[in-house]
Amino acid sequence: MKIGILNMQFSPHNYGALLQAAALESCIRSILPDACVEHIDARPAWLMASSQRRKRYIIALKRAVKAIVGREPKIPSVGNYDVFSDFRQEYIQLTNKVYVDRSDFESENWDYDLVIVGSDQVFRIKYMKSWAYVFFLSFLPQSCSRVAYAASFGVDHWEGEDDPDFTSKVRGALEQFNSISVREASGVQICRDTFELDVKHVLDPTLLIGREYFDRIIEDAAVQICAPDWSMHCISDDAPFIADVPSLALKYNKSLKDIYYKREQRWPLPSRSIFSSVPEWLAYIRDTKELVFTDSFHGVCFCILFEKEFLVFTSKEKGPGRITSLLSMLGLQDRICSSEEVLLSAINGVSPIDYSFVREVLVRQRQYSSAFLLESVSKVDASR
């Protein structure tokens, strides 16, 4: 049996996208150890070598101008992309690169018995509408089975509601799926209300596979870090109270580590970002002594897996529904930083997390999610 997996593992600076891809592939291999399992390395055409060089030149020029006028972007250019590509090569089985904007994409030899799309925001139309047919698997031949595992719409509403023709095409594509699951409660409602489909609500692959898998990644890399009192992984800058964290660290005499990246100045060139390796990033979350601050869905997932005290900053731009759905499932809604009082309470350890309850919920949810994945994959295998 030949299985393809399709998600956004190619993202150039996204720890969560990469780790959920590795986790899902490992889960599928454990279910069908004799199957051929690989990630379809589908990428936008601008990531082609020649196009990427041109785009890099343009981006570098724009960044240089912004740096001169003091308006550098939140995430500068990636200065050590190899920390992501090296992990990808070690933990994910990839096909050759295929570029979705090219006319020959649909003529590829898609000889899979099954393609699984997910996890992550593969159904987020704001990001993917120009090549949504890829993530809704419209390019596959009729003979290929289709499954969505923990797919996400990213927000709590259907972003294509103002385009009835597009919505109709997506409905037709989803009706071709053998089974569909999403990773947020709002996704269940979107599928029911917009597409008249009953779908399952399952765990993200990182939560499904469990902590031991990621502990092994850290140990195999022989990671050595200096664990901080507080760590922070925040992507957005529009969420309230994020800017207060560094000053509070000084006030409370806590060491603070920004574990997303460090900015490397190269004046007169624009700055660039230097990222920790993927195992180091995991270790920083696991070994943080007191408190993790994050606005990232997968940042939350790893705080939960490593049973850390954490606080979440929700961003309107990124869409809070993904995070609030997960926290509601686990009874952790109070981890959302909705006021200065909540922030100070977390810092002072007023209401520590009851991880015994969280573990009980995760056990049940893993059983449910594993059953969905096992049934979906096994049905296809049995029909071959």
KEDO-761143 format. One record per residue (C-alpha): y, z, x; residue in three letters; residue number from 1. Coordinates in Angstrom, 2 decimals. Each point is the difference from the previous one (the first is absolute). Example, Ala and Ser with C-alpha at 12.3 -4.5 7.8 and 13.67 -1.06 7.14 Angstrom:
BEGIN
- -4.50 | 7.80 | 12.30 | ALA | 1
- 3.44 | -0.66 | 1.37 | SER | 2
***
This chain:
BEGIN
- 0.00 | 0.00 | 0.00 | MET | 1
- 3.42 | -0.95 | 1.33 | LYS | 2
- 2.98 | 2.16 | -1.00 | ILE | 3
- 3.66 | -0.66 | 0.70 | GLY | 4
- 2.72 | 2.66 | -0.23 | ILE | 5
- 3.62 | -0.91 | -0.60 | LEU | 6
- 2.98 | 2.33 | 0.44 | ASN | 7
- 3.09 | 0.45 | 2.14 | MET | 8
- -1.67 | 1.20 | 3.19 | GLN | 9
- 2.18 | -2.46 | 1.95 | PHE | 10
- 3.16 | 2.07 | -0.58 | SER | 11
- 1.72 | 0.34 | 3.42 | PRO | 12
- 0.99 | 3.67 | -0.20 | HIS | 13
- -1.89 | 1.62 | -2.87 | ASN | 14
- -2.55 | 2.68 | 0.89 | TYR | 15
- -1.16 | 0.44 | -3.59 | GLY | 16
- -0.66 | -3.69 | -0.65 | ALA | 17
- -2.14 | -0.18 | 3.13 | LEU | 18
- -1.93 | 3.22 | -0.54 | LEU | 19
- -0.82 | -0.65 | -3.65 | GLN | 20
- -1.36 | -3.41 | 0.99 | ALA | 21
- -2.27 | 1.51 | 2.64 | ALA | 22
- -1.12 | 2.69 | -2.44 | ALA | 23
- -0.89 | -2.45 | -2.76 | LEU | 24
- -1.96 | -2.22 | 2.36 | GLU | 25
- -1.95 | 3.01 | 1.25 | SER | 26
- -0.74 | 1.14 | -3.57 | CYS | 27
- -1.36 | -3.41 | -0.95 | ILE | 28
- -2.16 | -0.17 | 3.12 | ARG | 29
- -1.51 | 3.37 | -0.88 | SER | 30
- -0.92 | -1.32 | -3.47 | ILE | 31
- -1.43 | -3.32 | 1.23 | LEU | 32
- -0.91 | 0.42 | 3.68 | PRO | 33
- -1.66 | -3.43 | 0.15 | ASP | 34
- 2.93 | -1.91 | -1.47 | ALA | 35
- 2.44 | -2.10 | 2.00 | CYS | 36
- 3.36 | 1.71 | -0.58 | VAL | 37
- 3.32 | -1.25 | 1.35 | GLU | 38
- 3.70 | 0.11 | -0.71 | HIS | 39
- 1.58 | -3.32 | -0.91 | ILE | 40
- 2.94 | -0.10 | 2.41 | ASP | 41
- 2.39 | -1.71 | -2.45 | ALA | 42
- 3.60 | 0.11 | 1.13 | ARG | 43
- 3.34 | -1.51 | -1.01 | PRO | 44
- 0.81 | -3.19 | 1.89 | ALA | 45
- 2.99 | 1.52 | 1.80 | TRP | 46
- -2.49 | 2.07 | 2.01 | LEU | 47
- -1.37 | -3.18 | 1.59 | MET | 48
- 0.72 | -0.02 | 3.74 | ALA | 49
- 2.65 | -2.75 | -0.05 | SER | 50
- 1.66 | 1.21 | -3.20 | SER | 51
- -0.15 | 3.58 | 1.22 | GLN | 52
- 1.81 | -0.88 | 3.20 | ARG | 53
- 2.78 | -1.69 | -1.93 | ARG | 54
- 0.26 | 2.91 | -2.40 | LYS | 55
- 0.02 | 2.51 | 2.85 | ARG | 56
- 2.93 | -1.81 | 1.60 | TYR | 57
- 1.94 | 0.05 | -3.27 | ILE | 58
- -0.85 | 3.66 | -0.67 | ILE | 59
- 0.89 | 0.97 | 3.57 | ALA | 60
- 3.38 | -1.68 | -0.38 | LEU | 61
- 0.67 | 1.78 | -3.29 | LYS | 62
- -1.09 | 3.34 | 1.46 | ARG | 63
- 2.25 | -0.51 | 3.03 | ALA | 64
- 3.00 | -0.63 | -2.25 | VAL | 65
- -0.83 | 3.06 | -2.12 | LYS | 66
- -0.43 | 2.13 | 3.12 | ALA | 67
- 3.43 | -1.02 | 1.26 | ILE | 68
- 1.65 | 1.03 | -3.27 | VAL | 69
- -2.10 | 3.14 | -0.28 | GLY | 70
- -2.22 | -1.08 | -2.92 | ARG | 71
- -3.50 | -0.04 | 1.41 | GLU | 72
- -2.85 | -0.32 | -2.52 | PRO | 73
- -2.24 | 2.90 | -0.99 | LYS | 74
- -2.94 | -1.51 | 1.91 | ILE | 75
- 0.98 | -1.88 | 3.19 | PRO | 76
- -2.21 | -2.73 | 1.45 | SER | 77
- -3.46 | 1.21 | 0.97 | VAL | 78
- -0.13 | 0.48 | 3.75 | GLY | 79
- -3.72 | 0.74 | 0.36 | ASN | 80
- -1.79 | -1.92 | -2.74 | TYR | 81
- -3.21 | 0.30 | 2.04 | ASP | 82
- -0.59 | 3.55 | -1.30 | VAL | 83
- -0.66 | -1.58 | -3.41 | PHE | 84
- -1.76 | -3.15 | 1.16 | SER | 85
- -2.31 | 1.97 | 2.30 | ASP | 86
- -1.07 | 2.28 | -2.85 | PHE | 87
- -0.46 | -3.00 | -2.28 | ARG | 88
- -2.30 | -1.67 | 2.52 | GLN | 89
- -2.10 | 3.15 | 0.44 | GLU | 90
- -0.38 | 1.17 | -3.59 | TYR | 91
- 0.30 | -3.08 | -2.20 | ILE | 92
- -2.18 | -3.11 | 0.01 | GLN | 93
- 2.45 | -2.87 | -0.41 | LEU | 94
- -0.34 | -3.68 | -0.77 | THR | 95
- 2.14 | -2.51 | 1.79 | ASN | 96
- 3.59 | 0.08 | -1.20 | LYS | 97
- 0.73 | -2.06 | -3.11 | VAL | 98
- 3.58 | -0.59 | -1.13 | TYR | 99
- 0.51 | 0.18 | -3.73 | VAL | 100
- 3.09 | -2.21 | -0.23 | ASP | 101
- -1.72 | -2.97 | 1.59 | ARG | 102
- -1.26 | -2.83 | -2.18 | SER | 103
- -3.49 | 0.22 | 1.49 | ASP | 104
- -0.52 | 3.67 | -0.98 | PHE | 105
- -1.85 | -0.76 | -3.23 | GLU | 106
- -2.18 | -2.56 | 1.74 | SER | 107
- -1.47 | 2.64 | 2.32 | GLU | 108
- -3.75 | 0.51 | -0.27 | ASN | 109
- -0.03 | 3.17 | -2.12 | TRP | 110
- -3.76 | 0.52 | 0.14 | ASP | 111
- -0.03 | 3.64 | -1.11 | TYR | 112
- -2.30 | 1.50 | -2.57 | ASP | 113
- 2.64 | 2.64 | -0.73 | LEU | 114
- 3.65 | 0.58 | 0.89 | VAL | 115
- 1.51 | 3.46 | -0.43 | ILE | 116
- 3.77 | 0.26 | -0.22 | VAL | 117
- 1.63 | 3.35 | 0.79 | GLY | 118
- 1.04 | 2.61 | 0.71 | SER | 119
- 3.79 | 0.28 | 0.42 | ASP | 120
- 2.80 | -1.78 | -1.87 | GLN | 121
- -1.83 | -3.31 | -0.35 | VAL | 122
- 1.21 | -0.39 | -3.61 | PHE | 123
- 3.66 | 0.83 | 0.84 | ARG | 124
- 1.79 | -3.08 | -1.30 | ILE | 125
- 3.33 | 0.88 | 1.60 | LYS | 126
- -1.66 | -0.49 | 3.38 | TYR | 127
- -2.65 | -2.60 | -0.78 | MET | 128
- 1.05 | -2.31 | -2.83 | LYS | 129
- 0.33 | -3.06 | 2.24 | SER | 130
- -3.68 | 0.26 | 0.89 | TRP | 131
- -1.35 | 2.20 | -2.76 | ALA | 132
- -2.76 | -2.53 | -0.65 | TYR | 133
- -1.57 | 1.23 | 3.23 | VAL | 134
- -0.25 | 3.67 | -0.97 | PHE | 135
- -0.99 | -0.85 | -3.58 | PHE | 136
- -2.75 | -2.12 | 1.63 | LEU | 137
- 0.87 | -3.23 | -1.81 | SER | 138
- -0.90 | -2.01 | 3.11 | PHE | 139
- -3.70 | 0.89 | -0.13 | LEU | 140
- -2.70 | -2.29 | -1.42 | PRO | 141
- -1.55 | 0.95 | -3.34 | GLN | 142
- -3.25 | 0.91 | 1.75 | SER | 143
- 1.64 | 2.91 | 1.85 | CYS | 144
- 0.00 | 3.45 | -1.61 | SER | 145
- 3.24 | 1.97 | -0.04 | ARG | 146
- 0.64 | 3.76 | 0.15 | VAL | 147
- 3.24 | 1.97 | 0.31 | ALA | 148
- -0.35 | 3.39 | 1.66 | TYR | 149
- 2.93 | 2.44 | -0.26 | ALA | 150
- 2.51 | -2.83 | -0.34 | ALA | 151
- 3.59 | 1.11 | -0.52 | SER | 152
- 2.91 | -1.47 | -1.95 | PHE | 153
- 2.26 | 2.20 | 2.12 | GLY | 154
- 2.18 | 1.12 | -2.91 | VAL | 155
- -0.66 | 1.32 | -3.50 | ASP | 156
- 0.77 | -3.28 | -1.81 | HIS | 157
- -0.92 | -3.67 | 0.19 | TRP | 158
- 2.64 | -1.68 | 2.15 | GLU | 159
- -0.78 | -3.45 | -1.41 | GLY | 160
- 0.96 | 0.88 | -3.56 | GLU | 161
- 2.98 | -2.37 | 0.04 | ASP | 162
- -2.25 | -3.00 | 0.79 | ASP | 163
- -2.49 | -0.60 | -2.87 | PRO | 164
- -1.56 | -3.07 | 1.64 | ASP | 165
- -0.72 | 1.89 | 3.22 | PHE | 166
- -1.33 | 2.98 | -1.95 | THR | 167
- -2.32 | -2.31 | -1.91 | SER | 168
- -1.35 | -1.46 | 3.24 | LYS | 169
- -0.63 | 3.48 | 1.40 | VAL | 170
- -1.78 | 1.00 | -3.21 | ARG | 171
- -2.28 | -3.02 | 0.33 | GLY | 172
- -0.73 | 0.84 | 3.63 | ALA | 173
- -0.80 | 3.64 | -0.75 | LEU | 174
- -2.36 | -1.02 | -2.79 | GLU | 175
- -2.13 | -1.70 | 2.67 | GLN | 176
- -0.63 | 3.31 | 1.77 | PHE | 177
- -3.41 | 1.64 | -0.32 | ASN | 178
- 1.60 | 3.45 | 0.18 | SER | 179
- 3.44 | 1.43 | 0.64 | ILE | 180
- 1.19 | 3.38 | 1.20 | SER | 181
- 3.47 | 1.23 | 0.89 | VAL | 182
- 1.22 | 3.00 | 1.96 | ARG | 183
- 2.70 | 1.30 | -2.40 | GLU | 184
- -0.10 | 1.09 | -3.62 | ALA | 185
- 2.94 | -2.32 | -0.69 | SER | 186
- -2.13 | -2.93 | 1.17 | GLY | 187
- -2.54 | 0.78 | -2.71 | VAL | 188
- 2.79 | -0.13 | -2.57 | GLN | 189
- 1.45 | -3.25 | 1.39 | ILE | 190
- -3.41 | -1.67 | -0.21 | CYS | 191
- -0.52 | 1.26 | -3.54 | ARG | 192
- 3.46 | -0.75 | -1.39 | ASP | 193
- 0.83 | -3.23 | 1.84 | THR | 194
- -3.40 | -1.60 | 0.62 | PHE | 195
- -2.16 | 1.63 | -2.71 | GLU | 196
- -2.52 | 1.12 | 2.59 | LEU | 197
- -1.79 | 3.34 | 0.36 | ASP | 198
- -0.12 | 0.93 | 3.68 | VAL | 199
- -1.05 | 3.05 | 2.02 | LYS | 200
- 2.21 | 2.44 | 1.89 | HIS | 201
- -1.52 | 0.71 | 3.43 | VAL | 202
- 0.89 | 1.57 | 3.32 | LEU | 203
- 1.67 | -1.85 | 2.83 | ASP | 204
- -2.62 | -0.87 | 2.67 | PRO | 205
- 1.45 | 2.56 | 2.42 | THR | 206
- -0.70 | 2.78 | -2.47 | LEU | 207
- -3.33 | -1.52 | -1.00 | LEU | 208
- -1.45 | -0.09 | 3.49 | ILE | 209
- 1.08 | 3.53 | 0.85 | GLY | 210
- 1.31 | 1.90 | 3.01 | ARG | 211
- -2.97 | -0.35 | 2.38 | GLU | 212
- 0.58 | -3.73 | 0.42 | TYR | 213
- 3.54 | 0.59 | 1.25 | PHE | 214
- -0.96 | 2.99 | 2.14 | ASP | 215
- -2.41 | -2.32 | 1.81 | ARG | 216
- 2.77 | -2.54 | 0.59 | ILE | 217
- 2.11 | 2.72 | 1.63 | ILE | 218
- -2.85 | 1.38 | 2.07 | GLU | 219
- -1.27 | -3.42 | 1.13 | ASP | 220
- 3.47 | -0.77 | 1.35 | ALA | 221
- 0.11 | 3.33 | 1.88 | ALA | 222
- 3.48 | 0.59 | -1.38 | VAL | 223
- 2.17 | 2.62 | 1.67 | GLN | 224
- 3.27 | 0.92 | -1.67 | ILE | 225
- 2.45 | 2.87 | -0.02 | CYS | 226
- -0.19 | 1.17 | -3.60 | ALA | 227
- 3.41 | 0.77 | -1.55 | PRO | 228
- 0.86 | 2.71 | -2.50 | ASP | 229
- 1.23 | -2.66 | -2.40 | TRP | 230
- -0.67 | -3.73 | -0.09 | SER | 231
- 1.74 | -2.70 | -2.00 | MET | 232
- -1.18 | -3.44 | -1.09 | HIS | 233
- 2.73 | -1.52 | -2.16 | CYS | 234
- 0.48 | -3.72 | -0.53 | ILE | 235
- 2.88 | -0.02 | -2.46 | SER | 236
- 3.48 | 1.37 | 0.42 | ASP | 237
- 0.99 | 0.05 | -3.68 | ASP | 238
- -2.00 | 3.06 | -1.06 | ALA | 239
- 2.01 | 3.24 | -0.38 | PRO | 240
- -0.24 | 2.81 | 2.56 | PHE | 241
- -1.72 | -2.01 | 2.76 | ILE | 242
- 3.14 | 0.14 | 2.10 | ALA | 243
- -0.01 | 3.82 | -0.20 | ASP | 244
- -3.30 | 0.46 | 1.84 | VAL | 245
- 1.22 | -0.25 | 3.65 | PRO | 246
- 2.82 | 2.51 | -0.56 | SER | 247
- -2.40 | 2.36 | -1.77 | LEU | 248
- -2.40 | -0.24 | 2.94 | ALA | 249
- 2.81 | 1.16 | 2.29 | LEU | 250
- 1.00 | 2.77 | -2.40 | LYS | 251
- -3.57 | 1.35 | -0.27 | TYR | 252
- -0.75 | -0.60 | 3.71 | ASN | 253
- -2.88 | -2.39 | -0.72 | LYS | 254
- -1.15 | -2.87 | 2.17 | SER | 255
- 0.22 | -3.27 | -1.98 | LEU | 256
- -1.80 | -3.24 | 0.81 | LYS | 257
- 0.86 | -3.30 | -1.70 | ASP | 258
- -3.49 | -1.48 | 0.03 | ILE | 259
- 0.97 | -3.40 | -1.42 | TYR | 260
- 1.58 | -1.44 | 3.14 | TYR | 261
- 2.55 | 0.75 | 2.70 | LYS | 262
- 2.98 | -2.25 | 0.59 | ARG | 263
- 0.27 | -1.49 | 3.48 | GLU | 264
- 3.54 | -0.94 | 0.96 | GLN | 265
- 0.42 | -3.16 | 2.11 | ARG | 266
- 3.74 | -0.58 | 0.04 | TRP | 267
- 1.41 | -2.66 | -0.14 | PRO | 268
- -3.21 | -1.16 | -1.71 | LEU | 269
- -0.83 | 1.42 | -3.45 | PRO | 270
- -2.22 | 3.05 | -0.07 | SER | 271
- -3.69 | -0.26 | -0.75 | ARG | 272
- -2.54 | 2.36 | -1.49 | SER | 273
- -2.88 | 1.53 | 1.94 | ILE | 274
- -2.92 | 1.18 | -2.12 | PHE | 275
- -2.71 | 2.51 | 0.73 | SER | 276
- -3.53 | -1.37 | 0.04 | SER | 277
- -1.83 | 0.23 | -3.31 | VAL | 278
- -2.27 | 2.87 | 1.21 | PRO | 279
- 3.07 | 1.85 | 1.33 | GLU | 280
- 1.80 | -0.39 | -3.33 | TRP | 281
- -3.01 | 1.46 | -1.79 | LEU | 282
- -0.16 | 2.86 | 2.51 | ALA | 283
- 3.66 | 0.86 | -0.49 | TYR | 284
- -0.60 | 0.48 | -3.73 | ILE | 285
- -3.27 | 1.86 | 0.50 | ARG | 286
- 1.34 | 2.35 | 2.66 | ASP | 287
- 3.52 | 0.69 | -1.29 | THR | 288
- 0.27 | 3.78 | 0.05 | LYS | 289
- 2.00 | 0.74 | -3.14 | GLU | 290
- 1.45 | -2.77 | -2.14 | LEU | 291
- -0.04 | -3.80 | -0.39 | VAL | 292
- 2.87 | -1.87 | -1.65 | PHE | 293
- -0.72 | -3.49 | -1.33 | THR | 294
- 1.00 | -2.65 | -2.53 | ASP | 295
- -3.10 | -2.10 | 0.63 | SER | 296
- -2.94 | -0.29 | -2.41 | PHE | 297
- -2.49 | -0.06 | 2.85 | HIS | 298
- 1.93 | 2.73 | 1.78 | GLY | 299
- -0.78 | 2.12 | -3.06 | VAL | 300
- -3.65 | -1.10 | 0.05 | CYS | 301
- -0.48 | 1.16 | 3.58 | PHE | 302
- 1.81 | 3.28 | -0.59 | CYS | 303
- -2.48 | 0.62 | -2.81 | ILE | 304
- -3.01 | -1.03 | 2.07 | LEU | 305
- 1.03 | 2.24 | 2.90 | PHE | 306
- 1.02 | 2.77 | -2.43 | GLU | 307
- 3.55 | 0.36 | 1.28 | LYS | 308
- 2.98 | 1.61 | -1.61 | GLU | 309
- 2.30 | -2.90 | -0.84 | PHE | 310
- 3.06 | -1.05 | -1.94 | LEU | 311
- 0.60 | -3.44 | -1.54 | VAL | 312
- 3.29 | -1.84 | -0.30 | PHE | 313
- -0.10 | -2.63 | -2.73 | THR | 314
- 1.94 | -3.22 | 0.35 | SER | 315
- 1.20 | -2.00 | -2.98 | LYS | 316
- -0.09 | -3.16 | 2.11 | GLU | 317
- -3.65 | 0.50 | 1.01 | LYS | 318
- -1.10 | 1.13 | -3.46 | GLY | 319
- -1.10 | 3.64 | -0.46 | PRO | 320
- -2.78 | -0.72 | -2.53 | GLY | 321
- -2.69 | -0.44 | 2.65 | ARG | 322
- 0.66 | 3.41 | 1.48 | ILE | 323
- 0.60 | 1.91 | -3.23 | THR | 324
- -3.23 | -1.37 | -1.48 | SER | 325
- -2.04 | 1.29 | 2.95 | LEU | 326
- 1.74 | 3.36 | 0.10 | LEU | 327
- -0.45 | 0.46 | -3.75 | SER | 328
- -3.72 | -0.65 | 0.34 | MET | 329
- -0.26 | 2.75 | 2.60 | LEU | 330
- 2.39 | 2.49 | -1.58 | GLY | 331
- 2.53 | -0.41 | 2.81 | LEU | 332
- 3.10 | -1.09 | -1.90 | GLN | 333
- 1.92 | 2.90 | 1.57 | ASP | 334
- -0.24 | -1.79 | 3.37 | ARG | 335
- 2.71 | -2.44 | -1.12 | ILE | 336
- 3.38 | 0.90 | 1.48 | CYS | 337
- 2.11 | -0.08 | -3.14 | SER | 338
- 2.62 | 2.53 | 1.05 | SER | 339
- 1.31 | 1.97 | 2.96 | GLU | 340
- -1.79 | 3.04 | -1.41 | GLU | 341
- -3.36 | -1.81 | 0.19 | VAL | 342
- 0.75 | -1.05 | 3.57 | LEU | 343
- 0.81 | 3.54 | 1.11 | LEU | 344
- -3.00 | 1.43 | -1.86 | SER | 345
- -2.33 | -2.37 | 1.86 | ALA | 346
- 1.59 | 0.89 | 3.33 | ILE | 347
- -0.42 | 3.71 | -0.71 | ASN | 348
- -3.60 | -0.40 | -1.23 | GLY | 349
- 0.74 | 1.46 | -3.42 | VAL | 350
- -2.82 | -1.83 | -1.84 | SER | 351
- -2.75 | -1.16 | 2.38 | PRO | 352
- -2.36 | -2.70 | -1.21 | ILE | 353
- -3.30 | 1.16 | -1.53 | ASP | 354
- -2.29 | -2.43 | 1.79 | TYR | 355
- -3.13 | 1.47 | -1.57 | SER | 356
- 1.14 | -1.52 | -3.32 | PHE | 357
- 0.99 | -3.28 | 1.68 | VAL | 358
- -3.43 | -0.28 | 1.61 | ARG | 359
- -1.73 | 0.48 | -3.36 | GLU | 360
- 2.05 | -2.78 | -1.59 | VAL | 361
- -0.60 | -2.33 | 2.94 | LEU | 362
- -3.76 | 0.53 | -0.21 | VAL | 363
- 0.00 | -1.09 | -3.64 | ARG | 364
- 2.33 | -2.92 | 0.63 | GLN | 365
- -2.06 | -1.18 | 2.99 | ARG | 366
- -3.13 | -0.01 | -2.13 | GLN | 367
- 1.76 | -2.04 | -2.69 | TYR | 368
- 1.60 | -2.42 | 2.48 | SER | 369
- -3.20 | -0.42 | 2.02 | SER | 370
- -1.93 | -0.74 | -3.20 | ALA | 371
- 2.51 | -2.73 | -0.92 | PHE | 372
- -0.19 | -1.63 | 3.42 | LEU | 373
- -3.79 | 0.29 | 0.20 | LEU | 374
- -0.50 | -1.45 | -3.47 | GLU | 375
- 2.48 | -2.83 | 0.58 | SER | 376
- -1.54 | -1.07 | 3.30 | VAL | 377
- -3.62 | 0.57 | -1.01 | SER | 378
- 0.30 | -2.12 | -3.16 | LYS | 379
- 1.07 | -2.96 | 2.09 | VAL | 380
- -2.74 | 0.62 | 2.54 | ASP | 381
- -2.64 | 0.21 | -2.72 | ALA | 382
- 1.10 | -3.32 | -1.50 | SER | 383
- -0.50 | -1.88 | 3.28 | ARG | 384
***
